[in-house]
C-alpha cells in the first residue's frame, strides 16, 4: 500500500534510523582466486603487457580511456589514476601468478545515500571469462553491502556494449533503464544503460555467487559444472 503524507501526497517508504554509510576504503580485498588491491604504478608494466595480449583494440572501444600507444603512456595514466579518490581504482591480481590482470573501480560514491557504482572495468584476455573475473566482482559487491551496508550498487555502460550488458545481467544486476544522449566520449554519443543491485537483492545474489565460486563447482580442468545463472535461478 502506498504511503501518503498529511496532504494526501504519495511518499516513499521510511528508512528508519538512516545515518548514511562509511566511505569505501582503499584497502585490499582477498578472494579465492584473486585479490583486488589498490592500483599502483608498480602494476603498470604488467597490466600493459596483459592488455597488449588483446591485439584487435576492441578492449578499449567502450572505455573512456585508451588505447595506449606505449607502456609509458599507460604508466602515465596509472600514475594519475593512483591519486584519484573518485573513481577509486583497484588492480585485480591473479593469486596463482601474483600478476595484475585487470582494473576496476568504485565511482560516483555517495555514502550519505548508500550508493556506489562499479566502473572502469578493464579485463585482459587472461582475466576475461574466468572464475577470477567473477570473484573480483563478488569481492567488490561484498565490500559495499556486507562490510559497509550500502543500499544500492550500480553498473552503467554504453547501451551498445552488449558484452558489458550481458555481464551485468549474469552477475545479478537488474536493468533500470536507458539514459539517452548521456555522454559524449571519444567524439561520439553514448546512450547509457543503467543496472543495479539493491541491498534486498544481495542475499540471494551473494548465495549464488558463493555457490558458483566453490571449488566443488569446477572439474579438474577448471571448467564449471553448473552455470552462475542456474544458481541465480534457484
Secondary structure by P-SEA (a helix, b strand, c coil): ccccccccccccccccccccccccccbbbbcccbbbccccccaaaaaaaaaaccccccccccccccccccaaaaaaaaaaaaaccccbbbbbbccccccccbbbbbccccccccbbbbccccccccccccaaaaaaaaaaaaaaccccccccccccccccaaaaaaaaaaabbbbcccccccccccccccbbbbbbccccccaaaaaaaaaaaccccccccccccccaaaaaac
